Amino acid sequence: MSGFSHAAVRLGLRIPVELRRFPPVRGLADLLVPREGRTWARVARGAGSGLWLSVATRVPWPPDGPEPHVQSALCEVLKPGATFCDVGANLGFFSLLAARLVGPYGRVYAFEPDPQARQWLEEASRRNRLAIDIVGVAVWHADSMVPFRRANPAHSPDLGTGAVVRNHRTPGTIAVRAVTLDGFFAARTNRIEEDLVIKVDAEGSELAVLQGAAGVLASRRAAWIVEVHEPHGAEPVEAIFAHLGYSVRPLLGDRSGQHLFAIP
């Protein structure tokens, strides 16, 4: 990367995606801010104010951080000393926010199977001086090896669309270890944590995550925030929680209708 490019990255300079479609602008944009470049972005306001994350230079970073409705829910349920599980942590914004909220006596487990995203999360944890237990596995309905389709950086520069898939021959697929949440807690504490909050953003694998958490669900000790994806949508996820007596509702302020909030 040229010195000119380094300066642009340090300043957080971004060229709007729509302008890159014009050849003269695209050439200048790629000189100033390479497509593969990354920069440190600081959240300007809101619950995550002051947090630093490694983000793609060509993707605008919201000044309030991502998904304010999820942030509000975490601020509501996460108390000092609580335990937070971030299933599908990606860059780690919600893991970092949770680490701030639970304080030094709480625990944050960030599950992220993509090796590159996990590296960015590790760097962010060090830069923010927040303690996060980063777990380099997928969460699934069984302890096994599973095919994981990595996100295409051309379409998802921050690698947020990687997912467990059925076919290991899918292009861009790697084999990763998968665990169940029941097995994870049994191996570490032999009990289900008190004051537990679990966020699931598993790009279509949310049912598998819940199937591997039968014990956690039955204990009725955890609050859940689950992002639902196609093809199944929200109904089967709602049914699992409703059957166990949870109160389930969409997150307030979620215009997409993709996030469910379930509390015992």
N, C-alpha and C positions, 0 to 999 in steps of 0.2 A: 504494500500500500504506500502511495506517495506521501510526502510530508504534507502536501495540500490536503490529501484525503484524511490523514490523521487529525489535522486541525478541524476539519469538518465534523469528524466523529466526536472529538472532544467537546465541540460546541453543541452536539446533538442536532446538527443540521439534517433536515429531511426534505426531500423533493417529493411533492405529492405524486401518488401513483398515476393519477390521470394525466399529469404532464409528461410522464416518462414515455407516453405513447407517441410523442412527436420526436422524430429523429434528432433534430438539433438539441432539444432539451434532454433527450435520453443520453446523448453522448456526454453532455456537461454533467448531468446527474450522476452517471457512472464514474466520472472522474472525481467529483467531489465526494460522493457518498456511494461506494461500491455496493452492488446488490448483496454481496455476502457479508458486508460490514456489520459490526455490532458496536453499541455504545452503552454507557451507563446512564440510565434515566432515573431521576429522583421524583417520587410522587410528591406533587405540589401541595395537595390539600386532602382533607377527608381523614378517614380512620387510619390510612396508611401513610399519612404525611411524613416525609423524611426518609422513607424506605428507598433503597437503591436496588435496581434490577438491571441485569444485562439483557438488552432488547435489540432487535434488528433495527438498523438505522432507517430502513425504508418503510417501517410500519409506524404510523403515528401512535404515540403513547398517551393515553388519556390522563389529564392532570389529576383526576381523582383516583386513578387506578382502575382496574377492570371491575365490572359487575358490582356497582354500588349496593344493589339489593342483597347480594351475598355478604358483602362487608357488613351491612347493617345487621343481618341475622347473626353473624359471628360475634359482633359486639354485644348482641343481646344475650347470647347463651354461653359465651366463653368467659369464665371467671378466673381470677388468679388461682393457680394450683391445679387447673383442669388439664385434661389430656385431649389432644386433637389429632385426628388421623386425616391426612390429606391424600385421598386416593386419586391419583392422576395429578401430581403436584405441578408438573411442567416447570415453568421458570421459578415458581415458589412464592409468588406474591401472597397467597393466602396462608402458606406455611409461615412466612415471615410475620404477617399480621397476627397470626395466632400466637407465635412465640412472644410477641410484644404483649398480647393480651393476657396470656397465662402466667407470664413472669418467670422468675428463676426457679420456682417450685413446681411449675407445670411441665408437661412433656408434649413435644410435637413430633409426630412420625410422618414423614413425607415419602409417599410411595411413588417412584418414578422409574419405569423400565427403560426409557430411552437414554442411552449413555451420554449423548451430547447435552440434552436438557438437564440431566443430572449434574453434569459438570458445571453448567451455568448456575444451577441452584446451589451447589457447594460454594462457588465463588461469591454468590450473593449472601449466603449465610456468614461467610467470613467478613465480607465488607460491612455488613450491618451489625456484626458482633452479636448475633442472635443464635442461640443453641437450637439446632434442629437435628433430629435423628433421621438421616436420609437412607431410605431402604430401596435398594436398586432391584426391585421386583415388580411384576404385575400382580394385581389382586384378582382372584378368580374363584370359581366354585370348587376347586380342588388344588392340592399341592402337586405341581407337575411342571414340566417344560411346555411352553405354549409358543405358537408363532405370533410374532408381534410385527405388524406393518408400520415401519417408521414413516413419519410424515415427510412429504416431498417439500424441501425447503423453498422451492420455487412458488409453491402455493401456500405454504404455512411456514414462514421464516422462523417463527419461534417454536416450531415442531409441536404445536398443540393438538394436532389431529391424528397422532399415532394411535393405534388400536390393536387389541388382540383380534386375530382373524382365525377362520377355520382352516384355510388352505395355506400350508407352508410354502407353496409355490407362488404365492402372490408376490409380484415385484416389490423389492425393498423390504422384504421380510427377514427378520432375524429370530433366532430362538432365545427366549428369555425364561427365567425361572418365575413361577407364579406361586403365590401362597393364598390361603384363605385367612380372613380376619380372625376366625375362631382359632385356627392353628397358630397364627401370629401371637395372639395374646396368651395362648396356652404355653407356648415355648418361652415367653419372656417373664410372665408374672404368675402363670397358672391361675389367673383370675381375670375377670373383666373389670377394667378400670372404673372407678367412681368418677362422676362429673366428666363423662366422655362425650365428645362431639365428633361426628364423622362426616366429612364432605366427600362426595363421590362425583367425579367427572371422568368417566371411563370410556367415553366415545362409543357408546352402544353396548358396553359390557356390564351395565349397572345391575341387570338381573342376575348375572353370574356372581357379581360381588355380594349381593344380598343372599344368594343361595349358599355362599360360603361363610355366611355370618349368622347362621341359624341360632347359635348359642348367644351371640351378642344381642340379636333381636329379641330372643325370648327373655333375656335378663331385664329388658326394659330399663336399662340404665343410660342409654345413649340417645342423644338428639341427632337427627340426620338431616343433611342437606344433599339432595340427589338431583343432579342434572340428567334429564331424560332425553334420549335420542331415538330416532327412527331405527329399526322399523316398528318396534313394538309400542312406542309412545309411553304415556304416563299410566295408563289403566292397570297393567299388571303390577307395576311398582306400588301404586296406591293400594291395590288389593292385598299385597303382602303386609303392608303396615296396618291396614284396617283390620285384617284378620287377627292381628296380635294386639288390637286395642289402642293403637297409636292414633293421635290426632294428626291429620294430614291436611295440608293446605298449600296452595302456591305461595311462593315468597312474595311478600308485598313489594310492589314496585318493579316486578319482573314482567316487562312487556312481552317477552318472548313466550312466557308460560312454560318454560322448560325446567324450572327449578321447583322441586317439592321440598317442603319443610315438615318433618315428622318428629313429634315429641311424644314420649310415653304419657 
